[in-house]
Amino acid sequence: MKLKHHIYLCVILVSPVISQELDENLTLEKKALMILPAAQDNEKELADKVLSIISEQATALGRFEVIDRNLVAEILEEQKFQLSGLVSNDQVVQLGELAAAEKALILEIVHFGQKGVPKEKKKEDDNDDDDDDGTLFTWLVKTVVTETIENARQVDTLKIRLELENNIHTEFKGNVKLVNVASGVSEHSFSLNASFTGGNRDASLSRVLNQLSIQIRMKLKDLYMITSEIIEVDGSYVSIFSGENLGLKKGALFEISSKDKIKTYKGKTVTLPGKSRGLIRITDVGPDGSRAKVVRKWRKVKPGHKAYELKGSPTITDLNFTYSKDRKYEIAGSFWINPFAEFSGSINGYLGSVIDSRNKMNGYLGFGTNLDYTLFSGFGTKGSVSLELPALFARRGDDDGHNVISFFSDPSLDGNLAIQIGQKRDIVLTASYVFTNVHGPWQWQKDTGENDEEGNTITETEPAVWNDFEPIIKPAGLYFSITLRKLRF
């Protein structure tokens, strides 16, 4: 009987270990990446600078073990020094143990150029006097003017040269290939393109290198996206593999999916992707594991599900409809920035009609922003409060028949309730309270009948003409609206 208990105990302890073997596709350690020296003899100094940026950014990402072959000379010099007898024997490194990697990056400079370009100047019309009477006086004037121009040209030549030297246009085009060192097969490649105009040669090149640095960081991240796994589910929070050991940062977003399915068809084995289940946002980062909040889900999330790092931040666009009979009608579109953060913002566009103090509807358009703070989220809903700041331009006719325009703004405090109706769609119910307003004067543009040097009509701003009191746009009170929202990732 005791023997049976021991067997059952062993089965209970061993079974979870067998059933919980980690997927071989998980990202559990840094990837070894070798950066090879530039093979090109021309522009070697520039190539070394770009390779140095690649090495720096790959290291900063935290998910690569960077082996920079451009530092071999310095390493060999250090090894030579350690073998000189000046270093204690127990601290001397063992030779012949330089690291290697299966994958290597190779840089190819396709085009690089720097040249001075003239600064843009306003065109000036040459008004030559065609009334030449051919007199001696005219000839003398022309002679003096010609000599003066020639002398001025010599001075201008020096100025132009200095101008060109301090307005350098720098252009760089290159390719980076990821090559399998063992097979020689090129597995991936990406292009680098940057240009800048301004400053001397060094300053212009520095700005181009800064542009390349940003591009390189994004491209390297795409080379090695993190694949993790859900370890634990605790309400709206989950724990996953991967942490500081792979350069993971707070705010990183992952898509949750069920495990891939393996199917066999006519002797051919294929791997089918699992079903998408939700999105999580990293809130706490540990040495080799992290905690994340489920910011959106459309299927149940369980331990063992995969977590795939998103290449870019999801975007949200929405279309808002406001209706208040005989007061205000509006259609607004919004693009949300950082939508899954506690604080987020949007860029808005408006088109609508609003009543003024003369009880006439005025058409308007404009732009603005929303500053949003999340109060709660869960069970397919999200509650938030926001401050809306619009900048609007209304149009109507004055009492003299002129088309007049006026600026106005009606900031509001909004309460929002977003209800998830699908994987990527929401309906948002909003109550807006307009707490103040700003309204500028009505104005119109008068044609002076004159043209400028470029042939454009010159106009003057004139105040609107009113026989009675001036109409004022003064929205106030409570408005209700409904929004259709779409998520893209």
C-alpha positions in Angstrom: 0.0 0.0 0.0 2.8 2.4 0.8 4.4 1.5 -2.5 1.3 2.6 -4.3 1.3 5.9 -2.5 4.9 6.5 -3.5 4.1 5.8 -7.1 1.1 8.1 -7.1 3.2 10.8 -5.5 5.9 10.5 -8.2 3.3 10.7 -11.0 1.8 13.8 -9.5 5.2 15.5 -9.2 6.6 14.4 -12.5 3.5 14.9 -14.7 3.4 18.7 -14.5 7.1 18.9 -15.4 6.6 16.8 -18.5 3.4 18.6 -19.6 4.9 22.0 -19.1 7.9 21.9 -21.4 8.6 25.2 -22.9 8.0 25.9 -26.6 11.2 26.0 -28.6 10.0 29.2 -30.4 9.9 31.3 -27.2 12.4 34.1 -26.9 14.3 33.2 -23.7 17.8 34.6 -24.4 19.6 37.2 -26.4 20.4 36.5 -30.0 24.1 36.5 -31.0 24.7 39.0 -33.7 28.0 39.7 -35.4 28.8 43.0 -37.1 31.3 42.6 -39.9 33.8 45.3 -41.0 32.9 47.3 -44.1 34.3 45.7 -47.3 34.3 48.9 -49.3 37.6 50.8 -49.6 35.8 54.1 -50.5 34.0 55.9 -47.8 35.5 53.6 -45.2 35.5 56.4 -42.5 31.8 56.9 -43.1 31.1 53.2 -43.1 32.9 52.8 -39.7 30.7 55.5 -38.2 27.5 53.8 -39.5 28.7 50.4 -38.2 29.5 52.0 -34.9 25.9 53.3 -34.7 24.6 49.8 -35.6 26.6 48.3 -32.8 25.5 50.9 -30.3 21.8 50.6 -31.1 21.9 46.8 -31.2 23.5 46.8 -27.7 21.0 49.4 -26.4 18.0 47.3 -27.5 19.1 44.7 -25.0 18.1 41.7 -27.0 21.3 41.0 -28.9 24.7 39.7 -27.9 26.7 42.0 -30.1 30.0 40.8 -31.5 31.6 43.7 -33.2 34.4 42.6 -35.5 35.4 46.2 -36.0 37.0 46.1 -32.5 39.2 43.1 -33.2 42.4 45.3 -33.5 41.8 46.8 -30.1 41.0 43.4 -28.5 44.2 41.9 -30.0 46.2 44.9 -28.7 44.8 44.3 -25.2 45.6 40.6 -25.4 49.1 41.4 -26.4 49.5 43.7 -23.4 48.2 41.0 -21.0 50.8 38.6 -22.3 53.6 41.1 -21.9 54.2 40.1 -18.3 52.8 43.3 -16.8 49.5 41.6 -15.8 49.2 39.0 -13.1 49.1 35.4 -14.6 45.8 34.6 -12.8 44.1 37.5 -14.6 45.4 36.9 -18.1 42.6 36.0 -20.5 42.9 32.8 -22.5 43.6 33.3 -26.2 41.7 31.9 -29.1 38.3 32.3 -27.4 36.8 35.3 -29.3 33.1 34.9 -29.6 31.4 34.0 -32.9 27.8 34.1 -34.2 25.7 32.3 -36.8 24.2 35.5 -38.1 26.1 38.6 -39.2 25.2 42.1 -40.5 26.9 43.5 -43.6 26.7 47.2 -44.6 26.8 48.3 -48.2 26.9 52.1 -49.0 25.0 52.6 -52.2 25.3 56.3 -52.4 26.9 59.1 -50.4 27.4 62.7 -51.4 27.9 66.2 -50.0 27.6 69.4 -52.0 26.9 73.1 -51.3 23.6 74.4 -52.5 22.5 78.0 -52.6 20.0 79.2 -50.1 16.5 79.9 -51.3 15.9 83.6 -51.9 12.9 85.6 -52.9 12.7 86.1 -56.6 13.2 89.7 -57.8 11.9 91.0 -61.0 14.4 92.8 -63.2 12.8 95.9 -64.5 15.0 97.1 -67.3 14.3 100.4 -68.9 13.8 99.8 -72.6 13.6 103.5 -73.4 17.1 103.9 -74.7 17.6 107.2 -76.5 21.2 106.4 -77.6 22.6 109.6 -76.1 26.2 110.1 -74.8 24.8 110.5 -71.3 23.1 107.1 -71.6 26.3 105.5 -72.8 28.3 106.9 -69.9 25.8 105.8 -67.3 25.8 102.2 -68.7 29.6 102.1 -68.7 29.8 103.2 -65.0 27.0 100.8 -64.0 28.7 97.9 -65.9 32.1 98.5 -64.1 30.3 98.7 -60.8 28.5 95.4 -61.4 31.8 93.7 -62.3 33.4 94.8 -59.1 30.4 93.7 -57.1 30.4 90.3 -58.8 33.9 89.6 -57.4 32.7 90.4 -53.9 29.5 88.3 -54.5 31.6 85.3 -55.7 33.3 85.2 -52.3 30.0 85.5 -50.5 28.5 82.7 -52.6 31.4 80.4 -51.9 31.0 81.0 -48.2 27.3 80.5 -48.5 27.8 77.1 -50.3 30.3 76.0 -47.7 27.8 76.6 -44.9 24.7 75.2 -46.6 25.8 71.6 -47.4 23.3 69.1 -48.7 24.2 65.6 -47.4 22.6 62.4 -48.8 23.1 58.8 -47.7 21.6 55.6 -49.2 22.7 52.2 -48.0 21.6 48.6 -47.4 22.2 46.3 -44.4 22.0 42.5 -45.0 21.6 39.8 -42.4 23.6 36.8 -43.6 23.9 33.3 -42.3 27.7 32.9 -41.9 27.6 29.1 -42.3 25.6 29.0 -45.5 26.2 32.4 -46.9 22.4 32.9 -47.5 21.1 36.4 -47.1 18.1 36.0 -44.7 16.9 39.6 -44.4 17.8 43.1 -45.5 16.7 46.6 -44.9 17.5 50.0 -46.5 18.8 53.1 -44.9 18.0 56.6 -46.4 18.7 60.0 -44.9 19.4 63.5 -46.2 19.8 67.0 -44.7 20.6 70.5 -46.0 22.2 73.1 -43.8 25.4 73.9 -41.9 29.0 72.9 -42.9 30.0 69.4 -43.9 30.5 68.1 -40.4 27.2 69.6 -39.1 25.2 68.3 -42.0 26.7 64.8 -41.8 26.0 64.8 -38.0 22.3 65.4 -38.7 22.2 62.6 -41.3 23.8 60.2 -38.8 21.2 61.1 -36.2 18.5 60.2 -38.7 20.2 56.9 -39.5 20.5 56.1 -35.8 16.7 56.3 -35.4 16.1 54.2 -38.5 18.6 51.5 -37.4 17.0 51.1 -34.0 13.6 50.5 -35.5 15.0 48.1 -38.2 17.0 46.1 -35.6 14.0 45.7 -33.4 12.1 44.2 -36.3 14.8 41.7 -36.8 14.2 40.1 -33.4 10.7 40.5 -32.1 10.0 38.9 -28.7 7.8 35.8 -28.5 6.7 35.1 -24.9 4.2 32.9 -23.0 1.5 33.6 -20.4 2.7 32.0 -17.1 -0.2 33.1 -14.9 -3.5 34.9 -15.1 -4.7 37.0 -12.2 -7.9 38.9 -13.0 -7.0 41.6 -15.6 -3.3 41.0 -15.1 -1.0 38.3 -16.5 2.6 37.3 -16.0 4.9 36.4 -18.9 8.4 35.3 -19.6 10.9 37.9 -20.8 12.1 41.0 -18.8 15.2 43.1 -18.4 17.3 40.2 -19.8 15.8 41.0 -23.3 15.6 44.8 -22.9 11.8 44.8 -22.3 10.4 48.2 -21.2 7.3 49.4 -19.5 4.5 50.2 -21.9 5.5 47.6 -24.5 2.4 46.0 -26.1 1.9 42.3 -26.9 -0.8 40.4 -28.8 -2.1 37.2 -27.1 -2.9 34.2 -29.2 -3.6 30.6 -28.6 -1.0 28.0 -29.4 -0.2 27.2 -33.0 -1.9 24.0 -34.4 0.0 21.4 -36.3 -1.9 19.7 -39.1 -0.9 16.9 -41.5 -2.4 16.9 -44.9 -1.3 14.4 -47.6 1.8 13.7 -45.7 2.7 17.3 -45.4 2.9 18.8 -41.9 1.9 22.5 -41.6 1.7 24.8 -38.7 -1.4 27.0 -38.4 -1.4 30.2 -36.3 -3.5 30.2 -33.2 -6.5 32.5 -32.7 -5.9 36.1 -31.6 -7.3 36.7 -28.1 -6.3 40.1 -26.8 -3.7 42.8 -26.1 -1.6 43.3 -23.0 0.5 46.2 -21.9 3.7 45.7 -19.8 3.3 47.4 -16.3 6.2 45.9 -14.4 9.5 44.5 -15.7 11.5 41.9 -13.7 14.9 40.3 -14.4 13.5 37.6 -16.7 9.8 37.9 -16.3 7.2 40.7 -16.5 3.7 41.6 -15.4 1.2 43.1 -17.8 -2.4 44.4 -17.9 -5.0 43.0 -20.3 -6.0 46.3 -22.0 -8.4 44.6 -24.5 -9.6 41.0 -25.1 -12.1 39.3 -27.3 -11.5 35.7 -26.2 -10.5 34.1 -22.9 -6.8 34.4 -22.0 -5.2 31.3 -20.3 -1.7 30.3 -19.1 0.2 28.7 -21.9 -1.1 31.2 -24.6 1.6 32.9 -26.7 2.4 36.6 -26.4 3.8 38.3 -29.5 5.5 41.7 -29.3 3.8 44.3 -31.6 6.0 46.0 -34.1 4.2 49.3 -33.8 1.8 51.0 -31.4 -1.9 50.3 -32.2 -3.9 53.2 -33.6 -7.5 54.2 -32.9 -9.6 56.3 -35.2 -13.2 57.3 -34.5 -16.1 59.2 -36.0 -18.3 61.2 -33.6 -21.8 62.5 -34.1 -23.3 65.3 -32.0 -27.0 66.3 -32.3 -28.8 68.9 -30.4 -32.0 70.1 -32.1 -31.9 73.7 -33.3 -28.6 74.2 -31.3 -25.7 72.2 -32.7 -25.0 69.5 -35.3 -21.5 68.2 -35.7 -19.4 65.4 -37.2 -15.9 65.0 -35.8 -13.1 62.6 -36.7 -10.3 61.7 -34.3 -6.9 60.0 -34.4 -5.8 58.8 -31.0 -2.1 58.8 -29.9 -1.0 56.2 -27.3 -4.6 54.9 -26.8 -3.9 52.2 -24.2 -1.9 54.4 -21.8 -3.5 55.9 -18.7 -3.2 59.3 -20.3 -3.8 59.6 -24.0 -4.5 62.4 -26.6 -6.1 62.8 -29.9 -6.0 65.0 -33.0 -9.5 66.1 -34.1 -11.2 67.5 -37.1 -14.6 69.2 -37.0 -17.4 70.0 -39.4 -20.8 71.2 -38.2 -23.4 73.9 -37.7 -24.1 76.0 -34.6 -26.7 78.6 -33.6 -25.8 82.2 -32.9 -27.4 85.0 -30.8 -29.6 85.9 -33.8 -31.0 82.4 -33.9 -29.3 81.6 -37.2 -27.3 78.5 -37.9 -23.6 79.1 -38.8 -21.6 76.5 -40.6 -18.1 75.9 -39.2 -15.0 73.7 -39.5 -11.8 73.4 -37.5 -9.4 71.2 -35.6 -8.6 70.5 -32.0 -7.5 67.9 -29.4 -8.7 65.7 -26.5 -6.7 65.0 -23.4 -8.1 61.8 -21.9 -7.6 60.1 -18.6 -8.8 56.5 -18.0 -10.8 55.9 -14.9 -11.5 52.2 -15.2 -11.5 49.4 -17.7 -12.8 45.8 -17.7 -15.6 43.5 -18.9 -15.4 45.0 -22.3 -15.9 48.6 -21.2 -13.7 51.6 -20.5 -14.6 54.7 -18.6 -12.7 58.0 -19.0 -12.9 61.7 -18.6 -11.4 64.2 -21.1 -10.8 67.8 -21.8 -11.7 68.8 -25.3 -10.1 71.9 -26.8 -11.4 72.9 -30.3 -10.3 75.7 -32.6 -13.2 76.5 -35.0 -13.9 78.9 -37.8 -17.6 79.9 -38.5 -18.9 81.4 -41.7 -22.0 83.4 -42.5 -23.2 86.6 -44.3 -23.3 90.0 -42.7 -26.0 92.6 -43.2 -24.2 94.1 -46.2 -23.9 90.8 -48.0 -20.3 90.0 -47.3 -19.1 86.5 -46.5 -17.6 86.9 -43.1 -15.6 84.5 -40.9 -15.0 84.4 -37.2 -12.9 82.3 -34.8 -14.6 80.6 -31.8 -13.9 77.9 -29.3 -16.1 76.0 -26.9 -13.9 73.9 -24.6 -15.8 71.1 -22.7 -15.4 68.5 -20.0 -16.4 65.1 -21.3 -17.5 61.8 -19.7 -17.0 58.8 -21.9 -18.1 55.2 -21.8 -16.6 52.9 -24.5 -18.4 49.6 -25.0 -16.5 46.9 -27.0 -18.7 45.4 -29.7 -16.0 43.4 -31.6 -12.4 42.6 -31.8 -11.5 46.0 -33.3 -14.7 48.0 -32.8 -16.3 50.1 -30.0 -19.3 52.3 -29.5 -18.6 55.3 -27.3 -21.3 57.3 -25.4 -20.2 60.8 -24.4 -21.8 63.6 -22.3 -20.0 66.9 -22.9 -20.4 70.0 -20.7 -19.3 73.3 -22.3 -18.0 75.3 -19.4 -16.7 78.4 -21.3 -16.4 79.9 -24.8 -14.3 82.3 -26.8 -15.6 84.2 -29.9 -13.6 86.6 -32.1 -14.8 89.4 -34.4 -16.5 88.8 -37.7 -14.2 89.8 -40.6 -14.0 89.6 -44.4 -11.4 90.2 -47.1 -11.7 93.2 -49.3 -10.2 93.2 -52.8 -8.0 96.3 -53.2 -7.9 95.9 -57.0 -4.0 95.7 -56.9 -1.6 92.8 -57.4 1.6 92.0 -55.7 5.0 91.3 -57.4 3.9 87.7 -58.1 0.6 88.7 -59.6 -1.6 87.7 -56.6 -4.5 89.9 -55.6 -3.9 92.1 -52.6 -6.7 92.1 -50.0 -7.4 93.9 -46.8 -9.2 92.6 -43.7 -12.4 94.6 -43.0 -14.8 94.3 -40.1 -18.3 92.9 -40.8 -21.2 95.3 -41.3 -24.2 94.9 -38.9 -27.4 97.0 -38.9 -28.4 95.5 -35.6 -26.3 93.9 -32.8 -23.4 91.7 -33.8 -24.3 87.9 -33.7 -22.3 85.9 -31.1 -21.7 82.2 -31.1 -21.9 81.1 -27.5 -22.6 77.3 -27.1 -23.3 76.4 -23.5 -24.7 73.6 -21.4 -24.8 69.8 -21.9 -24.5 67.9 -25.2 -24.7 64.2 -25.9 -22.9 62.4 -28.7 -22.2 58.9 -30.0 -18.9 57.7 -31.5 -18.0 54.7 -33.8 -14.4 53.7 -33.0 -12.0 51.3 -34.8 -8.8 49.8 -33.6 -5.9 49.0 -36.0 -2.8 46.9 -35.1 
